[in-house]
């Protein structure tokens, strides 16, 4: 059997198929998740299972479902789905759920995101460690096995998504979306069919080989097709989705990428205009503009570690109305505190409709700082490298909430180990472009020693 310890990450399961994740392991995880659920809820329940379009997803989802039924629980199979559609089903049915996906990773990868009923997260500190311990005991099949039924939730999901905004005063914006042969190609048509926008989708065909470009919109080279088409079509906005469509990145009418931080600030601004004083979560690599905007609307800003399981826990604790991550994840209380790329896109499109101008102009008030974007470094020893940098800046260290955060006044940075890859991730923000460039070179030199 593939070694489970190697694929259990901070908030999901991920590895290369079939060397690191395979059907045998997923059946065992399905059994273990069921035992965890029964222990946690003290009752039997059905489990929702969804999957993305990767070549290995169907067999892995079937194996996971078989493991669930091995423990006497029933399965609700929603078939092909985006991750936010799976979270919606968990909230709507009030069942735990599992989504077979490797998100933005290359085609050879696959993985699993799990949640409790009402889309409550299952991460390292909220269940994954316990599930891994159960996996290692290789639990056996129960005498009474569960059953499986297939349910189509796509139309209900589309209706739910549209219900999250006021659709009465939307304008006929021209929208180009690049779904990168991922699950956005499934969910966008039924959502936009209910709205007045003119939608064009690039690469809508579901294809786990990703024949056009990787489904990772965080990398700007993967936005090039979208940038060109936004300019050619004179579109108002471009939307770049990742493979499981729970993340979205914006391009303005000039084809210029909009950072996840600016999108977080814009959405927070829109929500807090209508609901001033609410709590909003943001992760610690978001721009300083995000807490500034929250404060300007009388809201309570709460800083979080990176990762959906940590954010969702904080949202529940503080009853937060919204949360945003620099990586393009946006969470909404009325969406069971789950992240949804398409809901975030609709909030932006509503704001743009009301603005009756260009997206670049709408975003201008939030363009207060210069940033490096996320820079990745492969180093011989992650701990040695990060400690070397910490020693250099030891009088300026802010905290170790998630990696190392240092604030030097006119610039700050966060350096943290990746939760999904053997890399160090660096994010720098500065008061201007010159300071930002100097800061990048300074930290890069420390990491290369």
One Martini backbone bead per residue (centre of mass of N, CA, C, O) as a GRO file, in nm:
protein
  449
    1UNK     BB    1   0.099   0.034   0.018
    2UNK     BB    2   0.073   0.341   0.032
    3UNK     BB    3   0.215   0.600   0.214
    4UNK     BB    4   0.030   0.804   0.411
    5UNK     BB    5   0.228   1.014   0.541
    6UNK     BB    6   0.311   1.149   0.253
    7UNK     BB    7  -0.011   1.270   0.190
    8UNK     BB    8  -0.055   1.410   0.458
    9UNK     BB    9  -0.148   1.722   0.514
   10UNK     BB   10  -0.261   2.008   0.659
   11UNK     BB   11  -0.565   2.002   0.464
   12UNK     BB   12  -0.485   1.737   0.296
   13UNK     BB   13  -0.464   1.509   0.017
   14UNK     BB   14  -0.145   1.438  -0.164
   15UNK     BB   15  -0.041   1.284  -0.487
   16UNK     BB   16   0.095   1.045  -0.681
   17UNK     BB   17  -0.025   0.863  -0.952
   18UNK     BB   18   0.012   0.546  -0.793
   19UNK     BB   19   0.251   0.574  -0.585
   20UNK     BB   20   0.093   0.756  -0.347
   21UNK     BB   21  -0.195   0.724  -0.485
   22UNK     BB   22  -0.468   0.485  -0.443
   23UNK     BB   23  -0.722   0.263  -0.413
   24UNK     BB   24  -0.635   0.127  -0.152
   25UNK     BB   25  -0.598   0.384   0.014
   26UNK     BB   26  -0.886   0.508  -0.033
   27UNK     BB   27  -1.041   0.282   0.103
   28UNK     BB   28  -0.909   0.322   0.378
   29UNK     BB   29  -0.995   0.617   0.412
   30UNK     BB   30  -1.298   0.566   0.398
   31UNK     BB   31  -1.309   0.396   0.655
   32UNK     BB   32  -1.172   0.605   0.846
   33UNK     BB   33  -1.371   0.837   0.806
   34UNK     BB   34  -1.616   0.682   0.916
   35UNK     BB   35  -1.509   0.638   1.200
   36UNK     BB   36  -1.468   0.933   1.265
   37UNK     BB   37  -1.762   1.018   1.230
   38UNK     BB   38  -1.892   0.828   1.440
   39UNK     BB   39  -1.726   0.942   1.679
   40UNK     BB   40  -1.813   1.243   1.645
   41UNK     BB   41  -2.146   1.204   1.613
   42UNK     BB   42  -2.279   0.942   1.730
   43UNK     BB   43  -2.360   0.851   1.428
   44UNK     BB   44  -2.519   0.795   1.145
   45UNK     BB   45  -2.426   0.869   0.798
   46UNK     BB   46  -2.391   1.020   0.517
   47UNK     BB   47  -2.171   1.043   0.219
   48UNK     BB   48  -2.019   1.266   0.019
   49UNK     BB   49  -1.915   1.226  -0.336
   50UNK     BB   50  -1.661   1.382  -0.525
   51UNK     BB   51  -1.523   1.489  -0.856
   52UNK     BB   52  -1.296   1.529  -1.088
   53UNK     BB   53  -1.134   1.508  -1.426
   54UNK     BB   54  -0.933   1.318  -1.362
   55UNK     BB   55  -0.820   1.010  -1.461
   56UNK     BB   56  -0.825   0.897  -1.142
   57UNK     BB   57  -1.096   0.987  -0.996
   58UNK     BB   58  -1.302   0.762  -1.033
   59UNK     BB   59  -1.147   0.527  -0.893
   60UNK     BB   60  -1.101   0.678  -0.623
   61UNK     BB   61  -1.397   0.737  -0.555
   62UNK     BB   62  -1.491   0.443  -0.555
   63UNK     BB   63  -1.299   0.352  -0.330
   64UNK     BB   64  -1.394   0.542  -0.111
   65UNK     BB   65  -1.691   0.453  -0.114
   66UNK     BB   66  -1.633   0.160  -0.037
   67UNK     BB   67  -1.514   0.230   0.241
   68UNK     BB   68  -1.766   0.355   0.359
   69UNK     BB   69  -1.947   0.097   0.319
   70UNK     BB   70  -1.771  -0.093   0.496
   71UNK     BB   71  -1.892   0.087   0.760
   72UNK     BB   72  -2.221   0.127   0.693
   73UNK     BB   73  -2.231   0.364   0.502
   74UNK     BB   74  -2.368   0.597   0.301
   75UNK     BB   75  -2.377   0.714  -0.044
   76UNK     BB   76  -2.344   1.034  -0.213
   77UNK     BB   77  -2.325   1.068  -0.557
   78UNK     BB   78  -2.221   1.366  -0.750
   79UNK     BB   79  -1.978   1.342  -0.910
   80UNK     BB   80  -1.911   1.580  -1.099
   81UNK     BB   81  -1.714   1.848  -0.940
   82UNK     BB   82  -1.671   2.103  -0.754
   83UNK     BB   83  -1.564   2.190  -0.451
   84UNK     BB   84  -1.797   2.395  -0.388
   85UNK     BB   85  -2.020   2.189  -0.458
   86UNK     BB   86  -1.950   1.990  -0.231
   87UNK     BB   87  -1.992   2.187   0.002
   88UNK     BB   88  -2.285   2.248  -0.058
   89UNK     BB   89  -2.387   1.957  -0.018
   90UNK     BB   90  -2.306   1.939   0.278
   91UNK     BB   91  -2.493   2.172   0.369
   92UNK     BB   92  -2.768   2.086   0.239
   93UNK     BB   93  -2.761   1.779   0.366
   94UNK     BB   94  -2.586   1.743   0.628
   95UNK     BB   95  -2.303   1.614   0.526
   96UNK     BB   96  -2.041   1.463   0.480
   97UNK     BB   97  -1.733   1.507   0.275
   98UNK     BB   98  -1.572   1.422  -0.051
   99UNK     BB   99  -1.293   1.536  -0.259
  100UNK     BB  100  -1.158   1.448  -0.567
  101UNK     BB  101  -0.843   1.622  -0.571
  102UNK     BB  102  -0.551   1.845  -0.693
  103UNK     BB  103  -0.633   2.098  -0.821
  104UNK     BB  104  -0.338   2.259  -0.950
  105UNK     BB  105  -0.201   2.017  -1.008
  106UNK     BB  106  -0.076   1.803  -1.192
  107UNK     BB  107  -0.192   1.522  -1.362
  108UNK     BB  108  -0.035   1.304  -1.168
  109UNK     BB  109  -0.223   1.405  -0.957
  110UNK     BB  110  -0.388   1.345  -0.635
  111UNK     BB  111  -0.683   1.374  -0.403
  112UNK     BB  112  -0.821   1.502  -0.075
  113UNK     BB  113  -1.124   1.651   0.048
  114UNK     BB  114  -1.253   1.708   0.376
  115UNK     BB  115  -1.575   1.705   0.555
  116UNK     BB  116  -1.814   1.792   0.744
  117UNK     BB  117  -2.088   1.890   0.827
  118UNK     BB  118  -2.140   2.200   0.695
  119UNK     BB  119  -1.835   2.219   0.586
  120UNK     BB  120  -1.649   2.130   0.798
  121UNK     BB  121  -1.332   2.104   0.869
  122UNK     BB  122  -1.050   1.880   0.767
  123UNK     BB  123  -0.758   1.891   0.940
  124UNK     BB  124  -0.484   1.853   1.121
  125UNK     BB  125  -0.658   1.983   1.387
  126UNK     BB  126  -0.959   1.838   1.265
  127UNK     BB  127  -0.869   1.498   1.181
  128UNK     BB  128  -0.622   1.394   1.010
  129UNK     BB  129  -0.461   1.259   1.233
  130UNK     BB  130  -0.679   1.053   1.313
  131UNK     BB  131  -0.716   0.923   1.035
  132UNK     BB  132  -0.426   0.823   1.007
  133UNK     BB  133  -0.433   0.633   1.250
  134UNK     BB  134  -0.657   0.453   1.131
  135UNK     BB  135  -0.520   0.371   0.870
  136UNK     BB  136  -0.279   0.217   1.026
  137UNK     BB  137  -0.499  -0.019   1.119
  138UNK     BB  138  -0.670  -0.138   0.899
  139UNK     BB  139  -0.973  -0.145   0.865
  140UNK     BB  140  -1.255  -0.333   0.854
  141UNK     BB  141  -1.521  -0.491   0.747
  142UNK     BB  142  -1.845  -0.486   0.789
  143UNK     BB  143  -2.128  -0.673   0.804
  144UNK     BB  144  -2.271  -0.400   0.733
  145UNK     BB  145  -2.338  -0.244   0.440
  146UNK     BB  146  -2.366   0.006   0.233
  147UNK     BB  147  -2.497   0.247   0.014
  148UNK     BB  148  -2.578   0.388  -0.321
  149UNK     BB  149  -2.635   0.721  -0.458
  150UNK     BB  150  -2.739   0.932  -0.723
  151UNK     BB  151  -2.679   1.295  -0.740
  152UNK     BB  152  -2.801   1.604  -0.872
  153UNK     BB  153  -2.662   1.947  -0.787
  154UNK     BB  154  -2.614   2.172  -1.000
  155UNK     BB  155  -2.874   2.348  -1.002
  156UNK     BB  156  -2.875   2.412  -0.699
  157UNK     BB  157  -2.601   2.548  -0.698
  158UNK     BB  158  -2.663   2.777  -0.898
  159UNK     BB  159  -2.888   2.900  -0.729
  160UNK     BB  160  -2.720   2.959  -0.481
  161UNK     BB  161  -2.510   3.144  -0.603
  162UNK     BB  162  -2.719   3.364  -0.703
  163UNK     BB  163  -2.833   3.420  -0.401
  164UNK     BB  164  -2.568   3.591  -0.293
  165UNK     BB  165  -2.694   3.811  -0.483
  166UNK     BB  166  -2.807   4.099  -0.629
  167UNK     BB  167  -2.977   4.070  -0.956
  168UNK     BB  168  -3.143   4.345  -1.035
  169UNK     BB  169  -2.862   4.544  -1.121
  170UNK     BB  170  -2.736   4.417  -1.369
  171UNK     BB  171  -2.504   4.417  -1.621
  172UNK     BB  172  -2.374   4.362  -1.961
  173UNK     BB  173  -2.114   4.210  -1.922
  174UNK     BB  174  -1.792   4.118  -2.038
  175UNK     BB  175  -1.689   3.772  -2.006
  176UNK     BB  176  -1.382   3.595  -1.940
  177UNK     BB  177  -1.317   3.240  -1.903
  178UNK     BB  178  -1.063   3.029  -1.756
  179UNK     BB  179  -1.082   2.667  -1.693
  180UNK     BB  180  -0.848   2.466  -1.783
  181UNK     BB  181  -1.019   2.191  -1.810
  182UNK     BB  182  -1.198   2.225  -1.569
  183UNK     BB  183  -1.476   2.258  -1.349
  184UNK     BB  184  -1.576   2.531  -1.467
  185UNK     BB  185  -1.706   2.402  -1.726
  186UNK     BB  186  -1.957   2.300  -1.555
  187UNK     BB  187  -2.061   2.556  -1.364
  188UNK     BB  188  -2.090   2.823  -1.531
  189UNK     BB  189  -2.333   2.793  -1.726
  190UNK     BB  190  -2.570   2.769  -1.508
  191UNK     BB  191  -2.508   3.038  -1.372
  192UNK     BB  192  -2.502   3.243  -1.627
  193UNK     BB  193  -2.794   3.176  -1.732
  194UNK     BB  194  -2.915   3.371  -1.482
  195UNK     BB  195  -2.755   3.606  -1.627
  196UNK     BB  196  -2.662   3.915  -1.812
  197UNK     BB  197  -2.404   3.806  -1.899
  198UNK     BB  198  -2.125   3.783  -2.120
  199UNK     BB  199  -2.002   3.457  -2.192
  200UNK     BB  200  -1.662   3.330  -2.218
  201UNK     BB  201  -1.500   3.013  -2.270
  202UNK     BB  202  -1.197   2.874  -2.194
  203UNK     BB  203  -1.151   2.554  -2.190
  204UNK     BB  204  -1.431   2.369  -2.109
  205UNK     BB  205  -1.312   2.101  -2.133
  206UNK     BB  206  -1.288   1.804  -1.977
  207UNK     BB  207  -0.928   1.758  -1.886
  208UNK     BB  208  -0.677   1.584  -1.707
  209UNK     BB  209  -0.428   1.680  -1.909
  210UNK     BB  210  -0.405   1.975  -1.973
  211UNK     BB  211  -0.353   2.079  -2.295
  212UNK     BB  212  -0.305   2.406  -2.264
  213UNK     BB  213  -0.275   2.442  -1.940
  214UNK     BB  214  -0.226   2.484  -1.636
  215UNK     BB  215  -0.444   2.486  -1.332
  216UNK     BB  216  -0.257   2.765  -1.238
  217UNK     BB  217  -0.332   3.102  -1.183
  218UNK     BB  218  -0.092   3.204  -1.006
  219UNK     BB  219   0.051   3.169  -1.272
  220UNK     BB  220   0.090   3.399  -1.521
  221UNK     BB  221   0.144   3.210  -1.769
  222UNK     BB  222  -0.160   3.084  -1.736
  223UNK     BB  223  -0.295   3.381  -1.837
  224UNK     BB  224  -0.236   3.442  -2.142
  225UNK     BB  225  -0.491   3.360  -2.296
  226UNK     BB  226  -0.675   3.551  -2.137
  227UNK     BB  227  -0.540   3.818  -2.195
  228UNK     BB  228  -0.576   3.813  -2.502
  229UNK     BB  229  -0.891   3.785  -2.501
  230UNK     BB  230  -0.964   4.039  -2.347
  231UNK     BB  231  -0.847   4.230  -2.561
  232UNK     BB  232  -0.993   4.128  -2.817
  233UNK     BB  233  -1.297   4.149  -2.677
  234UNK     BB  234  -1.327   4.383  -2.481
  235UNK     BB  235  -1.337   4.311  -2.190
  236UNK     BB  236  -1.414   4.369  -1.850
  237UNK     BB  237  -1.328   4.063  -1.765
  238UNK     BB  238  -1.119   3.817  -1.608
  239UNK     BB  239  -1.136   3.454  -1.540
  240UNK     BB  240  -0.932   3.241  -1.327
  241UNK     BB  241  -0.930   2.898  -1.290
  242UNK     BB  242  -0.898   2.618  -1.131
  243UNK     BB  243  -0.941   2.280  -1.142
  244UNK     BB  244  -1.177   2.292  -0.892
  245UNK     BB  245  -1.302   2.598  -0.877
  246UNK     BB  246  -1.232   2.751  -0.585
  247UNK     BB  247  -1.065   2.947  -0.763
  248UNK     BB  248  -0.991   3.304  -0.836
  249UNK     BB  249  -0.879   3.524  -1.099
  250UNK     BB  250  -0.810   3.851  -1.205
  251UNK     BB  251  -0.873   4.056  -1.496
  252UNK     BB  252  -0.857   4.331  -1.645
  253UNK     BB  253  -0.924   4.523  -1.931
  254UNK     BB  254  -0.588   4.512  -1.977
  255UNK     BB  255  -0.482   4.223  -1.863
  256UNK     BB  256  -0.437   4.268  -1.562
  257UNK     BB  257  -0.345   4.140  -1.282
  258UNK     BB  258  -0.513   4.046  -0.980
  259UNK     BB  259  -0.477   4.022  -0.671
  260UNK     BB  260  -0.592   3.857  -0.397
  261UNK     BB  261  -0.581   4.107  -0.214
  262UNK     BB  262  -0.753   4.302  -0.386
  263UNK     BB  263  -1.000   4.120  -0.394
  264UNK     BB  264  -1.042   4.111  -0.091
  265UNK     BB  265  -1.081   4.416  -0.057
  266UNK     BB  266  -1.323   4.447  -0.245
  267UNK     BB  267  -1.515   4.246  -0.106
  268UNK     BB  268  -1.503   4.371   0.174
  269UNK     BB  269  -1.613   4.645   0.088
  270UNK     BB  270  -1.889   4.543  -0.019
  271UNK     BB  271  -1.989   4.396   0.240
  272UNK     BB  272  -1.938   4.638   0.453
  273UNK     BB  273  -2.135   4.840   0.330
  274UNK     BB  274  -2.384   4.650   0.416
  275UNK     BB  275  -2.201   4.521   0.685
  276UNK     BB  276  -2.109   4.685   0.922
  277UNK     BB  277  -1.883   4.544   1.172
  278UNK     BB  278  -1.783   4.296   1.072
  279UNK     BB  279  -1.610   4.002   1.038
  280UNK     BB  280  -1.272   3.951   0.897
  281UNK     BB  281  -1.072   3.730   0.723
  282UNK     BB  282  -0.705   3.705   0.695
  283UNK     BB  283  -0.416   3.631   0.569
  284UNK     BB  284  -0.067   3.687   0.637
  285UNK     BB  285  -0.017   3.756   0.305
  286UNK     BB  286  -0.174   3.991   0.298
  287UNK     BB  287  -0.229   4.293   0.244
  288UNK     BB  288  -0.257   4.590   0.423
  289UNK     BB  289  -0.525   4.679   0.283
  290UNK     BB  290  -0.721   4.488   0.420
  291UNK     BB  291  -0.725   4.593   0.717
  292UNK     BB  292  -0.784   4.883   0.632
  293UNK     BB  293  -1.065   4.837   0.507
  294UNK     BB  294  -1.198   4.712   0.751
  295UNK     BB  295  -1.155   4.958   0.938
  296UNK     BB  296  -1.305   5.174   0.755
  297UNK     BB  297  -1.587   4.990   0.819
  298UNK     BB  298  -1.574   4.885   1.128
  299UNK     BB  299  -1.430   4.630   1.130
  300UNK     BB  300  -1.303   4.297   1.205
  301UNK     BB  301  -0.978   4.196   1.194
  302UNK     BB  302  -0.846   3.857   1.117
  303UNK     BB  303  -0.564   3.677   1.152
  304UNK     BB  304  -0.420   3.406   0.949
  305UNK     BB  305  -0.350   3.130   0.845
  306UNK     BB  306  -0.280   2.924   0.598
  307UNK     BB  307  -0.579   2.779   0.508
  308UNK     BB  308  -0.895   2.646   0.512
  309UNK     BB  309  -0.917   2.514   0.796
  310UNK     BB  310  -0.832   2.764   0.960
  311UNK     BB  311  -1.038   2.969   0.852
  312UNK     BB  312  -1.305   2.818   0.919
  313UNK     BB  313  -1.263   2.811   1.220
  314UNK     BB  314  -1.255   3.121   1.259
  315UNK     BB  315  -1.532   3.183   1.140
  316UNK     BB  316  -1.690   3.032   1.358
  317UNK     BB  317  -1.578   3.169   1.612
  318UNK     BB  318  -1.644   3.484   1.481
  319UNK     BB  319  -1.871   3.506   1.271
  320UNK     BB  320  -1.777   3.549   0.986
  321UNK     BB  321  -1.861   3.681   0.665
  322UNK     BB  322  -1.548   3.684   0.565
  323UNK     BB  323  -1.278   3.547   0.352
  324UNK     BB  324  -0.922   3.590   0.257
  325UNK     BB  325  -0.679   3.497   0.005
  326UNK     BB  326  -0.400   3.546  -0.187
  327UNK     BB  327  -0.462   3.258  -0.350
  328UNK     BB  328  -0.796   3.280  -0.422
  329UNK     BB  329  -0.955   3.247  -0.157
  330UNK     BB  330  -1.319   3.260  -0.085
  331UNK     BB  331  -1.528   3.325   0.199
  332UNK     BB  332  -1.875   3.240   0.308
  333UNK     BB  333  -2.118   3.229   0.533
  334UNK     BB  334  -2.362   3.164   0.320
  335UNK     BB  335  -2.145   2.911   0.235
  336UNK     BB  336  -2.060   2.753   0.494
  337UNK     BB  337  -1.767   2.890   0.501
  338UNK     BB  338  -1.692   2.851   0.209
  339UNK     BB  339  -1.525   2.826  -0.081
  340UNK     BB  340  -1.571   3.047  -0.386
  341UNK     BB  341  -1.510   3.151  -0.700
  342UNK     BB  342  -1.796   3.226  -0.818
  343UNK     BB  343  -1.893   3.410  -0.591
  344UNK     BB  344  -1.664   3.612  -0.607
  345UNK     BB  345  -1.722   3.694  -0.900
  346UNK     BB  346  -2.010   3.810  -0.845
  347UNK     BB  347  -1.930   4.035  -0.654
  348UNK     BB  348  -1.756   4.183  -0.863
  349UNK     BB  349  -1.977   4.216  -1.086
  350UNK     BB  350  -2.162   4.384  -0.914
  351UNK     BB  351  -1.964   4.617  -0.859
  352UNK     BB  352  -1.919   4.684  -1.161
  353UNK     BB  353  -2.211   4.753  -1.226
  354UNK     BB  354  -2.231   4.994  -1.019
  355UNK     BB  355  -1.983   5.158  -1.126
  356UNK     BB  356  -1.979   5.206  -1.444
  357UNK     BB  357  -1.684   5.096  -1.517
  358UNK     BB  358  -1.368   5.017  -1.461
  359UNK     BB  359  -1.180   4.794  -1.291
  360UNK     BB  360  -0.925   4.966  -1.249
  361UNK     BB  361  -1.085   5.198  -1.108
  362UNK     BB  362  -1.211   5.030  -0.877
  363UNK     BB  363  -0.910   4.944  -0.764
  364UNK     BB  364  -0.736   5.200  -0.705
  365UNK     BB  365  -0.786   5.245  -0.386
  366UNK     BB  366  -0.608   4.958  -0.335
  367UNK     BB  367  -0.333   5.078  -0.466
  368UNK     BB  368  -0.082   5.110  -0.212
  369UNK     BB  369   0.114   4.874  -0.303
  370UNK     BB  370   0.398   4.667  -0.337
  371UNK     BB  371   0.464   4.339  -0.488
  372UNK     BB  372   0.608   4.015  -0.550
  373UNK     BB  373   0.466   3.792  -0.495
  374UNK     BB  374   0.502   3.453  -0.520
  375UNK     BB  375   0.804   3.306  -0.410
  376UNK     BB  376   1.005   3.026  -0.500
  377UNK     BB  377   1.218   2.800  -0.298
  378UNK     BB  378   1.485   2.579  -0.341
  379UNK     BB  379   1.617   2.403  -0.064
  380UNK     BB  380   1.805   2.189   0.120
  381UNK     BB  381   1.695   2.339   0.402
  382UNK     BB  382   1.430   2.480   0.540
  383UNK     BB  383   1.510   2.536   0.837
  384UNK     BB  384   1.788   2.664   0.792
  385UNK     BB  385   1.695   2.898   0.610
  386UNK     BB  386   1.481   3.033   0.799
  387UNK     BB  387   1.682   3.077   1.039
  388UNK     BB  388   1.878   3.263   0.892
  389UNK     BB  389   1.674   3.488   0.842
  390UNK     BB  390   1.588   3.531   1.138
  391UNK     BB  391   1.865   3.619   1.243
  392UNK     BB  392   1.892   3.876   1.066
  393UNK     BB  393   1.577   3.978   1.181
  394UNK     BB  394   1.540   3.957   1.504
  395UNK     BB  395   1.449   4.267   1.575
  396UNK     BB  396   1.177   4.242   1.357
  397UNK     BB  397   1.004   4.027   1.452
  398UNK     BB  398   0.667   3.938   1.473
  399UNK     BB  399   0.617   3.619   1.382
  400UNK     BB  400   0.512   3.242   1.388
  401UNK     BB  401   0.227   3.160   1.278
  402UNK     BB  402   0.339   3.132   0.956
  403UNK     BB  403   0.620   3.124   0.982
  404UNK     BB  404   0.790   3.423   0.879
  405UNK     BB  405   0.742   3.754   1.018
  406UNK     BB  406   0.848   4.077   0.883
  407UNK     BB  407   0.883   4.427   0.998
  408UNK     BB  408   1.047   4.734   0.840
  409UNK     BB  409   0.802   4.942   0.762
  410UNK     BB  410   0.853   4.981   0.426
  411UNK     BB  411   0.866   4.660   0.477
  412UNK     BB  412   0.749   4.315   0.423
  413UNK     BB  413   0.750   3.959   0.531
  414UNK     BB  414   0.690   3.613   0.422
  415UNK     BB  415   0.823   3.291   0.540
  416UNK     BB  416   0.724   2.966   0.413
  417UNK     BB  417   0.629   2.658   0.411
  418UNK     BB  418   0.496   2.441   0.221
  419UNK     BB  419   0.203   2.225   0.228
  420UNK     BB  420   0.257   2.074  -0.083
  421UNK     BB  421   0.571   2.154  -0.110
  422UNK     BB  422   0.940   2.159  -0.136
  423UNK     BB  423   0.911   2.481  -0.021
  424UNK     BB  424   0.971   2.825  -0.023
  425UNK     BB  425   0.764   3.106   0.063
  426UNK     BB  426   0.761   3.442  -0.075
  427UNK     BB  427   0.638   3.757   0.069
  428UNK     BB  428   0.634   4.096  -0.054
  429UNK     BB  429   0.596   4.434   0.088
  430UNK     BB  430   0.577   4.782  -0.030
  431UNK     BB  431   0.569   5.129  -0.081
  432UNK     BB  432   0.754   5.057  -0.335
  433UNK     BB  433   0.927   4.935  -0.604
  434UNK     BB  434   1.218   4.981  -0.509
  435UNK     BB  435   1.195   4.847  -0.232
  436UNK     BB  436   1.097   4.574  -0.332
  437UNK     BB  437   1.346   4.497  -0.503
  438UNK     BB  438   1.551   4.512  -0.270
  439UNK     BB  439   1.415   4.302  -0.088
  440UNK     BB  440   1.431   4.060  -0.271
  441UNK     BB  441   1.743   4.055  -0.290
  442UNK     BB  442   1.802   4.026   0.011
  443UNK     BB  443   1.654   3.753   0.061
  444UNK     BB  444   1.779   3.590  -0.168
  445UNK     BB  445   2.067   3.600  -0.059
  446UNK     BB  446   2.011   3.448   0.206
  447UNK     BB  447   1.897   3.183   0.060
  448UNK     BB  448   2.184   3.129  -0.109
  449UNK     BB  449   2.394   3.056   0.135
   0.00000   0.00000   0.00000
